Amino acid sequence: MAPKLIAVLCLGLCLGQKICTQAGAPNKLSLSARPSPVVPLGGRVTLSCDSHHRFATFTIYKTSGTQDRALLTGRSSDFTISPVTPGHAGTYRCSGSYNHTSQRSAHSNSLMIVVTGAFRKPSISAHPSSPVAAGAQVTVRCHSELAFDEFILYKEGHTQHSQELDEGMEAGTHYIEAVFRLGPVTPAHAGAYRCCGSFSHSRYECSAPSDPLEIVITGKHKKPSLSTQVGPMVGLGEKVTLFCISQVSFDRYHLWREGAPHGQWLSGGQGHRGAFQANFSVGPATPAHGGTYRCYGSFKASPYEPPVSPCTFLSQ
C-alpha cells in the first residue's frame, strides 16, 4: 500500500461539494464531527447528521469492508461517542427516514474518525516561517521518531479532512517526515494546525497529536516597530524587554522568533505618545533565546490573521 498524506479540506471545496450534492440528491445528508474528526483516546466526539429535510429518525453507519453496518438510530441528528476507544476509529456515514415510509434517504458523505494517542507525538514546523504573507506558499513538515506509513495534517476547529497521495513516496516504505504544501495562502488558511502519524494496518489509529503550529497571514496594515532599551546583545541569564509599537490599537500582539513554531501573545496595548505599545519580557536569556524576532498585531475577530508586516530584532 502506498504511503499517504492526509491534508485539510479547503472550506471553499466543502461548500462547493455540499451545494452540488443538494442539487443532485435533495435527500442526501451531510455528516460532520464536533469538535473535530481527530479525537484523543478517552475523548468525546459528536457526529452530526445534517439535512434541510425534517427526517423523523437518523441512523449512523460504520463501514466494515464494503458494507455499511448500522450502529445507532434515534430521533436526534446528533450522536455523541464518549469515551472514545480505538474501536471507534473508522469511516462513518448517516441517513434519515420519515415516519410515513420505510424508505431511507441516500447515505451521507463518508467521515473518517481518527483516534489519536497510540504512539508518541511528532513535531511540526513551518518553512520558511509560520507567519505567511497573503498569496505566498508555506511548507508544513511533520517529523516523527517512528517511521509511519501515513501522516495526517489537520486544522483545529475544522470538522472535515481529505486524503492525498504524495507521489514522491514509494509503496511499502516507512517515513519519519511528511511534507504538506499550503498556498497560495488566503485568510482561510490561518489557524492552528496539528499532525499525527499512523500505520497502514491501523490507519484510523494515530499517534498523539503534535503541538499546535499557528499559521498567521500578514500584510493588511502598516507594520509596527520592535525595539529594546539594551540593544541586540544580551548576556546569559539576563532579562530583556522587547517593545512592539504600532499606530493601530490592536486587540492582541504577538512576538515570534524565527524557527520557533510558537510565540507569545499579549492582550491589548498601552497608549504611549500617540501610539500603542505591548511589552514582551524575554529571559533569563539562554543560547536558545538567540535569533531574529518579529512582532505582529491582530484583532479578536481574526486572531490568526495578524494584519501587519513584520519587523526584525536580533538577539544573540
N, C-alpha and C positions, 0 to 999 in steps of 0.2 A: 504494500500500500504506500502510495507516495505521501511523504510528509506534507502537512497542510498548515496554512496560516489562517487564522480567523480574525477578521477585522471588523470595525464598527460599520454599521449600515447607515449611509447618509440619510438625514431627515428628509431631504427632498425626494429621494428614491422611495422611501417608505410611503410618503404621501402620494406619490405618483402611482405606486402599485395599488394602494388602497382605493383610489378613485377608479382605476381601471377595473378592479375586481368588482366593485359595486355596480359598475355599468354593465358588466358582462354576466354577473351572477348575483342578483339583488339580495338573495337569501344568505349569501356566504358571510361568515363571521370573521372577526379579527381577534387573534389570541395574543396577549401580551403578558409580561410578568412585572410585578412591582415588589420591591423597588428595583430589581434587576434580575435578568435570567442567569446571572452568575452568582451563586449562593454559597456561603460558607457552611461547612458541616455543623449541624446543630442550629442553623439559622432558620429563617422564616421567609416564605415567598408566597405571593398571592397571584394566581392565574386568573386573568380577566378575559371573559369571552364576550366581546362587544359586537353589537349589531344595531342597525336603525329599526329593526323589526322587534315587536314585543312578543318574544317567544315565551311559552309557558314554562318550559324546562330547558336546562342546558346539560350537556354531557361532555366530560373531559375524557379524552382517549390518550393512551400512551402507545407509541409504535413499538411493536415487537416483531422483528424481522420485516416481512412485507405486510403485516396485518396491524390494524389499529384496534387495541383492546380497551373496551370501556372501563374506566376506573371509578368515576364519580358522576352521579346525576342529581340535580337539585333545581330548585326554583330560582336560586340566585345565580347571577352570571359570574360571581367571584368565588373562587375555590382557594382556600388557604392551606398550605402544607407546612407543618411545624411539629416537631423539629425535623429539619431536613437530614436525610441519611444518604449514603451512596446509592441505595436502591431507588431514590427519587430522580437520579440523573437520567437523562434521556430526552427523546423527542415527543412533544405533545401536540394534540390538535383538539378542537372542540366543535360541537354542532348544537343546534337548537330545534325545538319542535313546538307545535301549537296543541292546545287542548283538544280541538275537534278533529284531529287527524293524527295518524301514527307516522306520517311521512316526516322525515327529518330534513333539515337544511343541508346544503353542501358543507363539507368539512372546512374548517378554517385553514389559515396558513399553518405551516409547521413551526413550532417554537422549541428551541433546544435549551434545556435546563442543564447547566454545568455546575457540579458541586465541587467546591474548592477545599483545600486543606489536606489532601492526601500526601503531598510532598512539600519539601522546603521551598519557600518563596524565591522567585527570581528577582533580579534587579532590573530597573527600567531607566532609560536615559533618552534624551533628545539631541539630535545633531542637525545643524550646528548649535542650536540652542532651543530652549523651550519657549522663550518669548519669540514670536514669529511675526514679521510684517505681513499685512494682508496681501494675498496674491503670491506669496513665496511658498517654497517647499520645505518640509521638515521630515526628517527620518527618525522614527522611534525604534530603539533597539531593546529587545528583551533578552537578557543574559542569565543563564542558569548554570549551577554547578552540576546538575543532572542533564544528560543528553536525551531530550524529549523528541517524540515524533511530531508533535503538533504544539502550536502556541496560540493563545488567544489574546487579542488586544481589545479591550472594551472601555467604553466611556461611562463614568459613573452617572447614574440617573437615566440612562437610556434603557429601554425595555426590549430592544431588538439587536441582534448582531448577525453578520453574514460570514460566509466561509469563502476563502480564496486559496488557490493553489499557487505556491511560489515556484515558478518554472526553473529557478536556479537550484532547487533541491533535488537530490536523486532519491529514487524509491529505495526504501529499506535502510536508509542512513539516519542515524540519530544526530541531532544538532544541539549545541549548547547556546546558540544565539539565533534569534529571528529578527528580521528587519521589516518594518512596516513603513511605507511611504505615504505621507499625507500631503495633499495640496493639488493645485494652488489653494491655500487655506482661505477660509472665509470666517466670519464670526461664528458660524455653526460648528466649526471645528474646535472652538475654545472650550475648555473644561478640564476635568481631572481624569486621567487615564490610568488604568492598571493592566497588567498582563499576567498570564499564568501558563504553565506547560502541562501536557498530558501525553499518554502513550496511546498508540492506535488500538490496542486491545481493550482499553477502557477510556475511550476518548471523551466521555462525559464526566470523568473524574479528573479534576485538575489539581495542580499544586496550590499551595496557599498563594493568594494574590500578592503581587509586588506592592511596594509602597506607591502612593499616588504620584503621578507626574502631571504637573499643571502646564497645559498648553495655553498660552496667552497670545492674543492678537493685538499688535501695536500699530500706532500711526495715525490716530484720529485727531489729536490735539497737539499743541506745541509742547516740546519736551521740557521736563524740569531740569534743574541743575542739582548736582551731587557734589558735596564738599565735606571737608573735615577741618577742624581747627589745628590739628597737629601735623598735617602733611601726610604724604603717602607712605612714609616709613614708620612702622610700628614695632616696638621691641617685644620680645616674647614675654608673655604674662601681663602685658599692658592692656588696658581697655581703650577703645576709641569710639567716638560718636560720629555717625555719618548723618549729614543734614540733606534731606531731599526737599527742595524748594520749588514750588510751581506758582504760576499766575492763576491757576484754576483751583477752586475748592473741591477737591475730590473727596469721596466718601472713605476711600482706603488708599493706602500707599504700600508699595511692595519693593523690598530690597532683595536683589537676587545676585548671586555670584556665578560667573560663567563656569560651566561644567557641573554645577550642582542642580539636582532635579527639583529642589525646593528652595524657598526663600522665607523671608519674614514679612508678615502682614501687620500693618498698623491701621487702626480705625481713625478716620478724621485727620485733621492737621491744625496746628495752632497758627493764628494770624501773626504775621511777622513783617512789619514795614511794608504793608500793602500786598504782601504775598502770603502763601500758605506753606507751612513747614512741618515735616514729620521727622522726628529724631530717632535714629536706629542705633542701639548700643551693640557693639561687637566686642567679644573677648570674655575673659582674658585670652590674649592672642596666642595661637599655636601656629605651627607651619601650615596646618590645614586652612587657616583663615586667609592665607596669601592668595592674591588673584585679582581679577578685574570685576568690579561691582557696578551694577546699574540700578536705577530706581524708576518706578512707574507709578501712575495713579489710575484709579478706576472708580466707577460708580456702583452702587448696590444693585442697580438693575442689570448690570453686566459685569459681575465680579471677575470673570476670566477674560475680559476684553479690555486690558489697560489701554486707554486711548491716547497714549503719548509715545514719542520716540525715546530711545534710551540715551543716557549719557554714561560715561565711564569714570571709574575711580580705581586706581591701582594701589593695592596693599601688599607689602612684602614683609 
